[in-house]
């Protein structure tokens, strides 16, 4: 390995009740793509926040060397001036501002006391060409898709003469084409001499681009593998990440059909008045008791629109058709009506819409069913703690206490809290929208096991997923959605990736 551009030595970082990093050391060679992997809560993001100055010098112990020089970053601006840029999963762009304004926000190009807008637009165009993004610099960021916004973030980093580019789960919310484009860009930037650290749960991506991989587990460095010295495969990474071999990513379950239909929609249509177009067209779908129904389709195909339309219609679509729960027609006007009808919906955006991050675990679990723990119009706090403790144990939520603020939990444990919230309302049908997005392979396995237990107990699950292997590995039946329509239905025994994709793109 060449001389390290970055070395982090014996880093220890503690929060109240937990030691997030415990003697972590690793180095990154100049010009490499170095991948950082580990389960949720392993310490990856915390380590990068130490490196970026988000956790300032003095709040941790250990040593950081950059280009051979000791560093004491007391703020993010300190690390930025050194040539380090971090791009988080939640993008730091201003939607109402133009692309060129975002790229140079905070380090504007000036001519005297004024901003030189002509030079700003010119330089922004150069940065956009570097990231191979063909958009007008005048375009507002809000008018770009997530994949293009990600490229704007990278252009912003490159405009600061970045030496080390850190990307924290950059592909978690991207479709397959955008993922491929981003990975190709990293390889292209590598040829231009840009060093990168990539944090990802998608091990196929890691194997494709990594020059070296460092594995963290429980806040410690497990190993660093140089791809130039030995082959890296998923099984090896999983073994190091979770401390054991997982021979089958999808836990076994007996697929069975019940004759009882729990949920049915007939000739279901949704018209989005804000966009002036239909988003769902003549949807006919059934869910039987104790089965997992997978819904596959490309982004924008209508999968999430369908889920939201039957869970209280928060987007205020014009709806038509019939919705039946256990044979009884239901007219659902809001999420409370849906909950009362026996439908629960765990959103794909757990941080934005699924959880209240500034509240604690017990408050998030109880919020959708407060009447269950109310006494004389007031919350029975002892009952709330008891309920939360029950779900903490049943779902193996890793938290020091149910009084821990949810924002401090890992992504996998946040997802378990979101599941607990909806299990507490005791639904007949649970809709899971991208239930394993942004969580590691060990946490995914736990979520799958929970799903299996629920259907064995008689619950019905609708699972929306962009991962075809997940759809195939967990579903009893599969619906493919294309352009707001049901393009096909298959039992899992007859389905494969090619057939599903053929229907989803029809």
SESE-846859 format. One record per residue (C-alpha): residue number from 1; residue in three letters; chain; x, y, z. Coordinates in nm, 4 decimals, decimal comma, m for minus. Layout:
// residues N
 pos code unit       xx       yy       zz
 NUM  ala    A        X        Y        Z
...
// end
This chain:
// residues 506
 pos code unit       xx       yy       zz
   1  unk    A   0,0000   0,0000   0,0000
   2  unk    A   0,1245   0,3505  m0,0814
   3  unk    A   0,1916   0,6178   0,1842
   4  unk    A  m0,1404   0,6982   0,3569
   5  unk    A  m0,3122   1,0251   0,2766
   6  unk    A  m0,5092   0,9765   0,5990
   7  unk    A  m0,4372   0,7920   0,9216
   8  unk    A  m0,6708   0,7679   1,2184
   9  unk    A  m0,5051   0,6117   1,5222
  10  unk    A  m0,6692   0,4681   1,8360
  11  unk    A  m0,9841   0,6829   1,8097
  12  unk    A  m1,2160   0,6581   2,1120
  13  unk    A  m1,5479   0,8436   2,1175
  14  unk    A  m1,8156   0,8031   2,3849
  15  unk    A  m2,1716   0,9281   2,4223
  16  unk    A  m2,3864   0,9031   2,7369
  17  unk    A  m2,4466   0,5343   2,7970
  18  unk    A  m2,2488   0,4025   2,4989
  19  unk    A  m1,8910   0,3938   2,3652
  20  unk    A  m1,9417   0,4508   1,9927
  21  unk    A  m1,5744   0,4119   1,8946
  22  unk    A  m1,3291   0,2020   2,0904
  23  unk    A  m0,9666   0,2145   1,9733
  24  unk    A  m1,0443   0,2459   1,5996
  25  unk    A  m0,7476   0,2732   1,3630
  26  unk    A  m0,7301   0,2736   0,9840
  27  unk    A  m0,5478   0,4403   0,6974
  28  unk    A  m0,6393   0,5510   0,3458
  29  unk    A  m0,3844   0,5458   0,0626
  30  unk    A  m0,3632   0,8431  m0,1710
  31  unk    A  m0,5706   0,7874  m0,4858
  32  unk    A  m0,7655   0,4903  m0,3452
  33  unk    A  m1,1365   0,4248  m0,3103
  34  unk    A  m1,1445   0,2979   0,0474
  35  unk    A  m1,4729   0,1448   0,1621
  36  unk    A  m1,5933   0,1424   0,5214
  37  unk    A  m1,8480  m0,1271   0,6087
  38  unk    A  m2,0167  m0,2585   0,9198
  39  unk    A  m2,3555  m0,3097   1,0769
  40  unk    A  m2,5680  m0,0132   1,1808
  41  unk    A  m2,4241   0,1166   1,5050
  42  unk    A  m2,0752  m0,0147   1,4230
  43  unk    A  m1,9384   0,3409   1,4354
  44  unk    A  m1,8829   0,4256   1,0670
  45  unk    A  m2,0669   0,7578   1,0578
  46  unk    A  m1,9359   0,8572   1,4028
  47  unk    A  m1,5797   0,7968   1,2811
  48  unk    A  m1,6367   1,0205   0,9793
  49  unk    A  m1,7911   1,2901   1,2018
  50  unk    A  m1,4726   1,2831   1,4094
  51  unk    A  m1,2672   1,3180   1,0927
  52  unk    A  m1,4804   1,6042   0,9600
  53  unk    A  m1,4626   1,8095   1,2802
  54  unk    A  m1,8342   1,7656   1,3511
  55  unk    A  m1,7140   1,6013   1,6730
  56  unk    A  m1,4360   1,8511   1,7520
  57  unk    A  m1,0892   1,7835   1,8803
  58  unk    A  m1,1083   1,7292   2,2549
  59  unk    A  m1,4408   1,5415   2,2406
  60  unk    A  m1,2564   1,2193   2,1526
  61  unk    A  m0,9151   1,0663   2,2140
  62  unk    A  m0,6724   0,9429   1,9509
  63  unk    A  m0,4813   1,0982   1,6638
  64  unk    A  m0,5637   1,2113   1,3097
  65  unk    A  m0,2863   1,2547   1,0527
  66  unk    A  m0,3575   1,4046   0,7098
  67  unk    A  m0,0756   1,4152   0,4552
  68  unk    A   0,1509   1,3103   0,7413
  69  unk    A   0,0612   1,6106   0,9600
  70  unk    A  m0,1272   1,5844   1,2936
  71  unk    A  m0,4688   1,7515   1,2760
  72  unk    A  m0,6859   1,9032   1,5484
  73  unk    A  m1,0112   1,9855   1,3710
  74  unk    A  m1,2292   2,1990   1,5959
  75  unk    A  m1,4997   2,2529   1,3339
  76  unk    A  m1,6157   2,1331   0,9926
  77  unk    A  m1,4613   2,4420   0,8346
  78  unk    A  m1,1195   2,3316   0,9689
  79  unk    A  m1,1369   1,9973   0,7876
  80  unk    A  m1,2785   2,1625   0,4753
  81  unk    A  m0,9821   2,3993   0,4562
  82  unk    A  m0,7530   2,0969   0,4787
  83  unk    A  m0,9222   1,9415   0,1740
  84  unk    A  m1,1732   1,7006   0,3305
  85  unk    A  m1,5378   1,7003   0,2175
  86  unk    A  m1,8192   1,4835   0,3524
  87  unk    A  m2,1402   1,4105   0,1633
  88  unk    A  m2,4105   1,2659   0,3875
  89  unk    A  m2,7156   1,0615   0,2909
  90  unk    A  m2,9334   1,3619   0,3795
  91  unk    A  m2,8132   1,6147   0,1238
  92  unk    A  m2,7123   1,9640   0,2403
  93  unk    A  m2,8543   2,1576  m0,0533
  94  unk    A  m3,0963   2,4515  m0,0584
  95  unk    A  m3,3889   2,3410  m0,2800
  96  unk    A  m3,5038   2,6905  m0,3794
  97  unk    A  m3,1588   2,8012  m0,4890
  98  unk    A  m3,0019   2,7357  m0,8293
  99  unk    A  m2,7411   2,4695  m0,8968
 100  unk    A  m2,4613   2,7276  m0,9316
 101  unk    A  m2,5629   2,9063  m0,6101
 102  unk    A  m2,5558   2,5751  m0,4220
 103  unk    A  m2,2169   2,4718  m0,5608
 104  unk    A  m2,0464   2,7880  m0,4314
 105  unk    A  m2,2630   2,8467  m0,1253
 106  unk    A  m2,0338   2,9435   0,1645
 107  unk    A  m1,7280   2,9995  m0,0541
 108  unk    A  m1,8590   3,2474  m0,3068
 109  unk    A  m1,6390   3,3845  m0,5857
 110  unk    A  m1,6003   3,7579  m0,5277
 111  unk    A  m1,4880   4,0586  m0,7233
 112  unk    A  m1,4173   4,3141  m0,4553
 113  unk    A  m1,7038   4,3193  m0,2053
 114  unk    A  m1,9552   4,1681  m0,4499
 115  unk    A  m2,0196   3,8147  m0,5724
 116  unk    A  m1,8931   3,7627  m0,9280
 117  unk    A  m2,1963   3,5827  m1,0691
 118  unk    A  m2,0588   3,5479  m1,4217
 119  unk    A  m1,7479   3,3710  m1,2951
 120  unk    A  m1,9626   3,1666  m1,0535
 121  unk    A  m2,1820   3,0357  m1,3366
 122  unk    A  m1,8752   2,9644  m1,5518
 123  unk    A  m1,6975   2,7730  m1,2748
 124  unk    A  m2,0187   2,5878  m1,1834
 125  unk    A  m2,0385   2,4685  m1,5438
 126  unk    A  m1,6828   2,3352  m1,5154
 127  unk    A  m1,7691   2,1468  m1,1961
 128  unk    A  m2,0827   1,9997  m1,3544
 129  unk    A  m1,8759   1,8727  m1,6467
 130  unk    A  m1,6373   1,7107  m1,3988
 131  unk    A  m1,9224   1,5130  m1,2466
 132  unk    A  m2,0714   1,4513  m1,5915
 133  unk    A  m2,4014   1,6198  m1,5090
 134  unk    A  m2,5640   1,7846  m1,8090
 135  unk    A  m2,7976   2,0427  m1,6546
 136  unk    A  m2,8315   2,4193  m1,6836
 137  unk    A  m2,6550   2,5808  m1,3817
 138  unk    A  m2,9621   2,8072  m1,3513
 139  unk    A  m3,1842   2,5084  m1,2681
 140  unk    A  m3,3290   2,5071  m0,9174
 141  unk    A  m3,2113   2,2107  m0,7109
 142  unk    A  m3,5708   2,1188  m0,6208
 143  unk    A  m3,6345   2,0448  m0,9885
 144  unk    A  m3,3660   1,7741  m0,9984
 145  unk    A  m3,4066   1,4099  m0,9031
 146  unk    A  m3,2211   1,2654  m0,6040
 147  unk    A  m2,9497   1,1151  m0,8240
 148  unk    A  m2,8730   1,4490  m0,9879
 149  unk    A  m2,8827   1,6290  m0,6540
 150  unk    A  m2,6187   1,3854  m0,5317
 151  unk    A  m2,3968   1,4863  m0,8246
 152  unk    A  m2,4493   1,8549  m0,7398
 153  unk    A  m2,3229   1,7782  m0,3872
 154  unk    A  m2,0116   1,6171  m0,5339
 155  unk    A  m1,9609   1,9155  m0,7674
 156  unk    A  m1,9855   2,1400  m0,4606
 157  unk    A  m1,7154   1,9349  m0,2880
 158  unk    A  m1,4878   1,9410  m0,5944
 159  unk    A  m1,5224   2,3209  m0,6144
 160  unk    A  m1,3364   2,3375  m0,2823
 161  unk    A  m1,0269   2,1610  m0,4227
 162  unk    A  m1,1084   1,8462  m0,2283
 163  unk    A  m0,8307   1,5961  m0,1577
 164  unk    A  m1,0442   1,3416   0,0291
 165  unk    A  m1,4090   1,2888  m0,0629
 166  unk    A  m1,6205   1,1010   0,1924
 167  unk    A  m1,9600   0,9638   0,0866
 168  unk    A  m2,1895   0,8276   0,3585
 169  unk    A  m2,4478   0,5886   0,2076
 170  unk    A  m2,4697   0,7903  m0,1161
 171  unk    A  m2,6711   0,5298  m0,3065
 172  unk    A  m2,9286   0,4442  m0,0359
 173  unk    A  m3,2071   0,6451  m0,2031
 174  unk    A  m3,0943   0,6040  m0,5663
 175  unk    A  m3,2358   0,3807  m0,8366
 176  unk    A  m3,0142   0,1298  m1,0150
 177  unk    A  m2,9166   0,3596  m1,3029
 178  unk    A  m2,8240   0,6460  m1,0680
 179  unk    A  m2,6232   0,4050  m0,8501
 180  unk    A  m2,4266   0,2849  m1,1527
 181  unk    A  m2,3674   0,6421  m1,2637
 182  unk    A  m2,2377   0,7446  m0,9205
 183  unk    A  m2,0010   0,4480  m0,8916
 184  unk    A  m1,8662   0,5146  m1,2400
 185  unk    A  m1,8074   0,8754  m1,1371
 186  unk    A  m1,6028   0,7664  m0,8330
 187  unk    A  m1,3857   0,5523  m1,0586
 188  unk    A  m1,3489   0,8470  m1,2968
 189  unk    A  m1,2526   1,0850  m1,0135
 190  unk    A  m0,9996   0,8281  m0,8941
 191  unk    A  m0,8268   0,8581  m1,2319
 192  unk    A  m0,8112   1,2346  m1,1702
 193  unk    A  m0,6365   1,1742  m0,8375
 194  unk    A  m0,9318   1,2182  m0,5990
 195  unk    A  m0,9179   0,9890  m0,2956
 196  unk    A  m1,2547   0,8637  m0,1668
 197  unk    A  m1,3987   0,6943   0,1394
 198  unk    A  m1,7265   0,5186   0,0590
 199  unk    A  m1,9595   0,4024   0,3365
 200  unk    A  m2,2179   0,1588   0,2006
 201  unk    A  m2,4357  m0,1317   0,3064
 202  unk    A  m2,4582  m0,2494  m0,0546
 203  unk    A  m2,1765  m0,4994  m0,0607
 204  unk    A  m2,1899  m0,5552  m0,4368
 205  unk    A  m2,1094  m0,1840  m0,4799
 206  unk    A  m1,8233  m0,2129  m0,2336
 207  unk    A  m1,6719  m0,5109  m0,4126
 208  unk    A  m1,7016  m0,3368  m0,7484
 209  unk    A  m1,5111  m0,0180  m0,6638
 210  unk    A  m1,2988  m0,0820  m0,3524
 211  unk    A  m0,9211  m0,0757  m0,3520
 212  unk    A  m0,9388  m0,1545   0,0197
 213  unk    A  m1,2137  m0,2263   0,2734
 214  unk    A  m1,2095  m0,1615   0,6466
 215  unk    A  m1,4679  m0,3460   0,8571
 216  unk    A  m1,5978  m0,2036   1,1861
 217  unk    A  m1,7983  m0,3995   1,4415
 218  unk    A  m1,9294  m0,2708   1,7750
 219  unk    A  m1,7113   0,0405   1,7539
 220  unk    A  m1,3877  m0,1489   1,6875
 221  unk    A  m1,1715  m0,2114   1,3815
 222  unk    A  m1,2095  m0,5754   1,2797
 223  unk    A  m0,9801  m0,5779   0,9763
 224  unk    A  m0,8677  m0,3967   0,6627
 225  unk    A  m0,8596  m0,5985   0,3391
 226  unk    A  m0,6560  m0,4813   0,0409
 227  unk    A  m0,8322  m0,5858  m0,2788
 228  unk    A  m0,4964  m0,5915  m0,4590
 229  unk    A  m0,3653  m0,8601  m0,2247
 230  unk    A  m0,6674  m1,0867  m0,1832
 231  unk    A  m1,0114  m1,1384  m0,3308
 232  unk    A  m1,3062  m0,9776  m0,1513
 233  unk    A  m1,6493  m1,1397  m0,1620
 234  unk    A  m1,9813  m1,0818   0,0127
 235  unk    A  m1,9559  m1,3886   0,2351
 236  unk    A  m1,6202  m1,2751   0,3731
 237  unk    A  m1,7429  m0,9211   0,4417
 238  unk    A  m2,0626  m1,0438   0,6077
 239  unk    A  m1,8657  m1,2794   0,8306
 240  unk    A  m1,6410  m0,9938   0,9482
 241  unk    A  m1,9336  m0,7504   0,9850
 242  unk    A  m2,1637  m0,9653   1,1966
 243  unk    A  m1,9075  m1,1941   1,3580
 244  unk    A  m2,0685  m1,5029   1,2120
 245  unk    A  m2,1564  m1,6532   0,8775
 246  unk    A  m2,5047  m1,5911   0,7355
 247  unk    A  m2,5470  m1,8682   0,4829
 248  unk    A  m2,8974  m1,7614   0,3807
 249  unk    A  m2,9700  m1,3879   0,3695
 250  unk    A  m3,3459  m1,4599   0,3641
 251  unk    A  m3,4597  m1,6781   0,6558
 252  unk    A  m3,6594  m1,9850   0,5542
 253  unk    A  m4,0368  m1,9765   0,5790
 254  unk    A  m4,3129  m2,2073   0,4658
 255  unk    A  m4,5083  m2,0242   0,1955
 256  unk    A  m4,8791  m2,0864   0,2316
 257  unk    A  m5,2070  m1,9419   0,1155
 258  unk    A  m5,5167  m1,8812   0,3203
 259  unk    A  m5,8615  m1,8588   0,1680
 260  unk    A  m5,9410  m1,5508   0,3767
 261  unk    A  m5,8983  m1,2200   0,1952
 262  unk    A  m5,7974  m0,9520   0,4431
 263  unk    A  m5,7580  m0,6563   0,2072
 264  unk    A  m5,8882  m0,5997  m0,1447
 265  unk    A  m5,8965  m0,3009  m0,3765
 266  unk    A  m6,1154  m0,2965  m0,6872
 267  unk    A  m6,0788  m0,0608  m0,9838
 268  unk    A  m5,8708   0,1739  m0,7668
 269  unk    A  m5,7768   0,5052  m0,9277
 270  unk    A  m5,5904   0,8091  m0,7974
 271  unk    A  m5,5590   1,1463  m0,9702
 272  unk    A  m5,2948   1,3935  m0,8514
 273  unk    A  m5,4485   1,7401  m0,8942
 274  unk    A  m5,1205   1,9158  m0,8054
 275  unk    A  m4,9454   1,7535  m1,1013
 276  unk    A  m5,2539   1,7293  m1,3204
 277  unk    A  m5,2213   1,3594  m1,3993
 278  unk    A  m5,3343   1,0156  m1,2827
 279  unk    A  m5,0914   0,8252  m1,0606
 280  unk    A  m5,2916   0,5015  m1,0202
 281  unk    A  m5,5105   0,3400  m1,2857
 282  unk    A  m5,7589   0,0569  m1,2268
 283  unk    A  m5,5608  m0,1203  m0,9547
 284  unk    A  m5,7046  m0,4594  m0,8558
 285  unk    A  m5,5185  m0,6303  m0,5736
 286  unk    A  m5,5860  m0,8864  m0,2987
 287  unk    A  m5,3985  m0,9714   0,0187
 288  unk    A  m5,4710  m1,3000   0,1970
 289  unk    A  m5,4360  m1,3667   0,5679
 290  unk    A  m5,0841  m1,4613   0,6762
 291  unk    A  m4,9052  m1,3855   0,3498
 292  unk    A  m4,6431  m1,1411   0,2324
 293  unk    A  m4,7380  m0,9691  m0,0919
 294  unk    A  m4,4445  m0,8063  m0,2674
 295  unk    A  m4,4932  m0,4990  m0,4848
 296  unk    A  m4,2135  m0,4431  m0,7361
 297  unk    A  m4,1623  m0,1640  m0,9867
 298  unk    A  m3,9337   0,1169  m1,0869
 299  unk    A  m3,9164   0,4424  m0,8909
 300  unk    A  m4,2174   0,6561  m0,9834
 301  unk    A  m4,4195   0,3553  m1,0967
 302  unk    A  m4,6917   0,4144  m0,8371
 303  unk    A  m4,5861   0,1745  m0,5590
 304  unk    A  m4,5645   0,4327  m0,2800
 305  unk    A  m4,8561   0,6300  m0,4251
 306  unk    A  m5,0717   0,3197  m0,3871
 307  unk    A  m4,9675   0,2691  m0,0243
 308  unk    A  m5,0325   0,6305   0,0670
 309  unk    A  m5,3650   0,6369  m0,1177
 310  unk    A  m5,5080   0,3594   0,1003
 311  unk    A  m5,3467   0,4871   0,4197
 312  unk    A  m5,5530   0,8011   0,4607
 313  unk    A  m5,4619   0,9645   0,1290
 314  unk    A  m5,2322   1,2365   0,2785
 315  unk    A  m5,1513   1,3650  m0,0722
 316  unk    A  m5,5201   1,4438  m0,1303
 317  unk    A  m5,5534   1,2489  m0,4542
 318  unk    A  m5,8949   1,2260  m0,6165
 319  unk    A  m5,9791   0,8614  m0,5495
 320  unk    A  m6,2274   0,6220  m0,7023
 321  unk    A  m6,2838   0,2495  m0,6663
 322  unk    A  m6,3539   0,0224  m0,3723
 323  unk    A  m6,1420  m0,0661  m0,0667
 324  unk    A  m6,2443  m0,3628   0,1466
 325  unk    A  m6,0891  m0,4796   0,4730
 326  unk    A  m6,2034  m0,8270   0,5852
 327  unk    A  m6,4908  m0,8058   0,3368
 328  unk    A  m6,6207  m0,4728   0,4657
 329  unk    A  m6,6037  m0,1647   0,2436
 330  unk    A  m6,4096   0,1186   0,4026
 331  unk    A  m6,4052   0,4884   0,3203
 332  unk    A  m6,0756   0,6114   0,4595
 333  unk    A  m6,0350   0,9881   0,4806
 334  unk    A  m5,7240   1,0126   0,6982
 335  unk    A  m5,4584   0,7920   0,8624
 336  unk    A  m5,6692   0,7548   1,1788
 337  unk    A  m5,9473   0,5984   0,9690
 338  unk    A  m5,6904   0,3607   0,8183
 339  unk    A  m5,5579   0,2601   1,1600
 340  unk    A  m5,9132   0,2026   1,2862
 341  unk    A  m5,9775  m0,0135   0,9781
 342  unk    A  m5,6746  m0,2289   1,0588
 343  unk    A  m5,4194  m0,0844   0,8145
 344  unk    A  m5,0741   0,0400   0,9183
 345  unk    A  m4,8054   0,1936   0,6981
 346  unk    A  m4,4328   0,2115   0,7750
 347  unk    A  m4,3079   0,4778   0,5358
 348  unk    A  m3,9923   0,4528   0,3253
 349  unk    A  m3,8728   0,7807   0,4825
 350  unk    A  m3,8452   0,6822   0,8474
 351  unk    A  m3,6478   0,9959   0,9394
 352  unk    A  m3,8721   1,2443   0,7590
 353  unk    A  m4,2187   1,0954   0,8052
 354  unk    A  m4,1911   0,7788   1,0141
 355  unk    A  m4,0379   0,8903   1,3414
 356  unk    A  m4,0064   1,1995   1,5592
 357  unk    A  m3,6301   1,1990   1,5939
 358  unk    A  m3,6119   1,4431   1,8840
 359  unk    A  m3,8436   1,2277   2,0970
 360  unk    A  m3,7437   0,9102   2,2770
 361  unk    A  m3,8064   0,5460   2,1918
 362  unk    A  m4,1102   0,4999   2,4148
 363  unk    A  m4,2836   0,8137   2,2830
 364  unk    A  m4,2309   0,7076   1,9219
 365  unk    A  m4,3690   0,3597   1,9877
 366  unk    A  m4,6828   0,4795   2,1650
 367  unk    A  m4,7725   0,7812   1,9507
 368  unk    A  m5,0032   0,6032   1,7034
 369  unk    A  m5,2070   0,4350   1,9802
 370  unk    A  m5,2101   0,6689   2,2791
 371  unk    A  m5,5614   0,5648   2,3797
 372  unk    A  m5,4198   0,2235   2,4707
 373  unk    A  m5,2041   0,3755   2,7463
 374  unk    A  m5,4293   0,6635   2,8509
 375  unk    A  m5,6038   0,6802   3,1851
 376  unk    A  m5,8591   0,9518   3,2596
 377  unk    A  m5,7379   1,1566   2,9642
 378  unk    A  m5,3692   1,1435   3,0604
 379  unk    A  m5,0828   0,9254   2,9448
 380  unk    A  m4,9985   0,6491   3,1924
 381  unk    A  m4,6184   0,6789   3,1790
 382  unk    A  m4,5656   0,3462   3,3554
 383  unk    A  m4,7813   0,1722   3,0949
 384  unk    A  m4,5915   0,3512   2,8172
 385  unk    A  m4,2575   0,2285   2,9528
 386  unk    A  m4,3932  m0,1248   2,9921
 387  unk    A  m4,5169  m0,1335   2,6310
 388  unk    A  m4,1892   0,0061   2,4992
 389  unk    A  m3,9827  m0,2391   2,7025
 390  unk    A  m4,1906  m0,5241   2,5600
 391  unk    A  m4,1157  m0,4186   2,2028
 392  unk    A  m3,7498  m0,3483   2,2868
 393  unk    A  m3,7152  m0,7115   2,3926
 394  unk    A  m3,9358  m0,8634   2,1225
 395  unk    A  m3,7691  m0,6784   1,8335
 396  unk    A  m3,4195  m0,6704   1,9861
 397  unk    A  m3,3995  m0,2899   1,9702
 398  unk    A  m3,0443  m0,2023   2,0724
 399  unk    A  m3,0713   0,1037   2,2934
 400  unk    A  m2,9431   0,1815   2,6457
 401  unk    A  m3,3024   0,2546   2,7503
 402  unk    A  m3,6451   0,3307   2,6073
 403  unk    A  m3,5794   0,6886   2,7189
 404  unk    A  m3,3021   0,7225   2,4589
 405  unk    A  m3,3670   0,9849   2,1889
 406  unk    A  m3,4375   0,8116   1,8565
 407  unk    A  m3,1955   1,0307   1,6596
 408  unk    A  m2,9112   0,8642   1,8526
 409  unk    A  m3,0045   0,5137   1,7342
 410  unk    A  m2,8580   0,3390   1,4315
 411  unk    A  m3,0664   0,3116   1,1142
 412  unk    A  m3,1556  m0,0515   1,1774
 413  unk    A  m3,2744   0,0208   1,5303
 414  unk    A  m3,4692   0,3251   1,4123
 415  unk    A  m3,6445   0,0947   1,1660
 416  unk    A  m3,7308  m0,1456   1,4485
 417  unk    A  m3,8791   0,1447   1,6477
 418  unk    A  m4,0874   0,2356   1,3408
 419  unk    A  m4,2075  m0,1258   1,3201
 420  unk    A  m4,2887  m0,1307   1,6923
 421  unk    A  m4,4944   0,1871   1,6537
 422  unk    A  m4,7185   0,0197   1,3971
 423  unk    A  m4,7298  m0,3201   1,5658
 424  unk    A  m4,8651  m0,1437   1,8745
 425  unk    A  m5,1827  m0,0523   1,6806
 426  unk    A  m5,2356  m0,4270   1,6159
 427  unk    A  m5,3057  m0,4014   1,2404
 428  unk    A  m5,4520  m0,6715   1,0200
 429  unk    A  m5,2463  m0,5425   0,7265
 430  unk    A  m4,8996  m0,3911   0,7649
 431  unk    A  m4,7573  m0,2028   0,4661
 432  unk    A  m4,3772  m0,1908   0,4681
 433  unk    A  m4,2333   0,0577   0,2181
 434  unk    A  m3,8613  m0,0158   0,1576
 435  unk    A  m3,8311  m0,1827   0,5013
 436  unk    A  m3,4550  m0,2456   0,4783
 437  unk    A  m3,3376   0,0686   0,2974
 438  unk    A  m3,0137   0,2021   0,4435
 439  unk    A  m2,9588  m0,0786   0,6951
 440  unk    A  m2,6906  m0,3440   0,7048
 441  unk    A  m2,7132  m0,7137   0,6265
 442  unk    A  m2,7353  m0,8233   0,9919
 443  unk    A  m3,0197  m0,5811   1,0682
 444  unk    A  m3,1923  m0,6825   0,7433
 445  unk    A  m3,1925  m1,0451   0,8555
 446  unk    A  m3,3503  m0,9457   1,1863
 447  unk    A  m3,6221  m0,7455   1,0043
 448  unk    A  m3,6939  m1,0447   0,7791
 449  unk    A  m3,7235  m1,2737   1,0822
 450  unk    A  m3,9685  m1,0300   1,2431
 451  unk    A  m4,1762  m1,0257   0,9223
 452  unk    A  m4,1855  m1,4057   0,9187
 453  unk    A  m4,3006  m1,4186   1,2803
 454  unk    A  m4,5786  m1,1683   1,2108
 455  unk    A  m4,7271  m1,3605   0,9172
 456  unk    A  m4,7010  m1,6853   1,1123
 457  unk    A  m4,9182  m1,5147   1,3741
 458  unk    A  m5,1764  m1,4303   1,1065
 459  unk    A  m5,0839  m1,0752   1,0089
 460  unk    A  m5,0749  m0,9831   0,6391
 461  unk    A  m4,7883  m0,7792   0,4963
 462  unk    A  m4,7570  m0,5715   0,1815
 463  unk    A  m4,3865  m0,5192   0,1129
 464  unk    A  m4,2735  m0,2527  m0,1351
 465  unk    A  m3,9094  m0,2887  m0,2339
 466  unk    A  m3,6691  m0,1743  m0,5036
 467  unk    A  m3,4520  m0,4819  m0,4421
 468  unk    A  m3,5781  m0,7652  m0,6605
 469  unk    A  m3,3858  m1,0274  m0,4629
 470  unk    A  m3,5638  m0,9071  m0,1479
 471  unk    A  m3,9008  m0,9308  m0,3234
 472  unk    A  m3,8199  m1,2841  m0,4390
 473  unk    A  m3,6694  m1,3882  m0,1064
 474  unk    A  m3,9567  m1,2750   0,1161
 475  unk    A  m4,2832  m1,2755  m0,0822
 476  unk    A  m4,5578  m1,5345  m0,1280
 477  unk    A  m4,7031  m1,3475  m0,4246
 478  unk    A  m4,5692  m1,0605  m0,6307
 479  unk    A  m4,7422  m0,7744  m0,8118
 480  unk    A  m4,5417  m0,5742  m1,0647
 481  unk    A  m4,6461  m0,2109  m1,1049
 482  unk    A  m4,5743  m0,0036  m1,4156
 483  unk    A  m4,6933   0,3516  m1,4858
 484  unk    A  m4,9583   0,3333  m1,2148
 485  unk    A  m5,1043   0,0020  m1,3319
 486  unk    A  m5,0724  m0,3589  m1,2211
 487  unk    A  m4,8580  m0,5056  m1,4987
 488  unk    A  m4,8698  m0,8619  m1,3711
 489  unk    A  m4,9155  m1,0975  m1,0761
 490  unk    A  m4,7105  m1,4084  m1,0001
 491  unk    A  m4,6705  m1,6618  m0,7209
 492  unk    A  m4,3100  m1,6501  m0,6031
 493  unk    A  m4,2549  m2,0058  m0,7267
 494  unk    A  m4,2972  m1,8838  m1,0863
 495  unk    A  m4,1110  m1,5541  m1,0550
 496  unk    A  m3,7550  m1,4497  m1,1337
 497  unk    A  m3,5743  m1,1163  m1,1661
 498  unk    A  m3,5941  m1,1057  m1,5455
 499  unk    A  m3,9680  m1,1730  m1,5542
 500  unk    A  m4,0457  m0,9144  m1,2865
 501  unk    A  m3,8335  m0,6503  m1,4598
 502  unk    A  m3,9969  m0,7294  m1,7925
 503  unk    A  m4,3400  m0,6647  m1,6396
 504  unk    A  m4,2251  m0,3580  m1,4457
 505  unk    A  m4,0938  m0,1944  m1,7640
 506  unk    A  m4,3883  m0,2866  m1,9842
// end
